[in-house]
Amino acid sequence: AWLLAASQVERRRLWTTWPGEQGIVSELLRPGSYAEAYSAAIVPFLETLRAAVGVVNMTEMNSPWGRFIQHSWGSEATDALLRRQALADALLRVGAAAPNVFSRLVRQVQRHHTVKWQRWDWGATVQ
C-alpha cells in the first residue's frame, strides 16, 4: 500500500524528500494528517492497513534509543559515534564481534543472499 500510495501522489518529491516519504505513511494511517501525500488509489486498503499497524513508544523502535530498531543516522560527529557503537553492540549480541566470525558471516551473506540491484522506475520527472 505504501508503494502504491507513493506512485499515485501528485508531487513526486514525496518519494525521496524527507519528511515526504514518512508523510505518505502518516496519511495512510491517519487520513488528513499529511494532505500532500493523499492518494485515492489506497482507499480500498485503508481499513485493513490500519488494523495491521500498531503504535509503539519511540524507545522501542526507530529512534536513537530504539530497543528493536535503532535509528542512528545523521552527519554530526556524535551520530557517527552512535552508529559505530550500535554496530558493535549488535555484533556482540549475535556473537559475531570477533573478526574471524564476522568475516565468515559476511561471506555467507555474499554467497547466499545477494540480490541484483535494479534501478527504480521513477516515472515522470521528479518535482
N, C-alpha and C positions, 0 to 999 in steps of 0.2 A: 504494500500500500504506500510506503514511503517513496519508493522509486516511481510508482505510478503518479502519485501526487506531484512529485518534483518534475516529472516530464510534462505535466499539464499546466504548470504555473505560467502566468503571463510574462513575468520578469525572470529571465534565465539566470541572472546574477544570484538568485536564491540557491542555485545548485552549488555554488562554490564560495560564496561570501558569507562569513560569519556575521550575524547570527542567523542568516537566511536558512541554511540547511537545518538548523535546530528549530527555526521558526516553522518549517514545514511539519516537523514532528509535533510542535506545540499546537498548530492548527488542526492536525489530525485528532489529537486527544482532547483539545478544548476549542471547538469551533468558535471563531470570532476573536481569539486571543492574538492572532497574527494575520490580519486581513490580507496582506500582500501574498501570503502563502496559500490562500484558499484555492482549492481545485475541486470542481464539480465531479471529476472522474472518481473520486474516492467516497462519495456519499453512500453508495451501497455497502461499503465496508466499515463504516463508522461504528456501528453498534458492536460488531464482532471485535473490532480493533480495541475499542475502549474496554471491553470485557477481558481482553487478554493482557492488559497493561496495568501495572500497579505502581504506586508512588512510594519511593523509599527515601529515607533520610540520606542526605548527601555524604554522611560519614560511611555509608555502606558502598556507594558506587559513584564513579565519575566525579571525583574531587581529589585534591591533593591528599586527603585523608581517607580515601576510599578503601574499605576493607576487602572488597571483591574486585573492583575495577578502580585503579588509581589513575586519575587524570593528571599527568605530570608533563606538561609541555609548556613552552614559553621561551623567551630569548634572554632572560636575565641570568646572571651567574648562579643565583640561588635555584633557578629552575633546572639548570644543568646538574647541580649537586643532587637535587631531588630525583632526577631521572637516574643518575648513577646509583644512588642509594636504593631506589626502588628495584632496579635490575639486580643489584647484589642481594637484596632481601629475597627476591623471587627465586634466584638461583639457589640460595641456601635452603629455602623451603622445599624445593624439589630435589635436593641432594646433588645439585649439579654445579656447585661453586668451584670445584677443582677443575683446572684447565683440561685435563685428560677426559673427564666426564662431560664437560661442556662441549668439547670438540667432537666427542662421539655422538652426542645429541644433534649437533649441527649437521654432521654427515648423514645421520638418519633422516633428518628433515629434508635435506637436499636430495637424497636418494628416493624418498617415498612421497613427499608432499609438495613437490614443485609444480606450480601451475603456470602455464604460459599466460603472460600478461597480455590483455587486449585493450586497445585504446577505446575509451568510452565515446559513443556517438553523441556529440553534444547537440546535434540538430542545428537549428537556426543560430545565428550569431549570438554569442553571449552578450547580454545587455549590461 
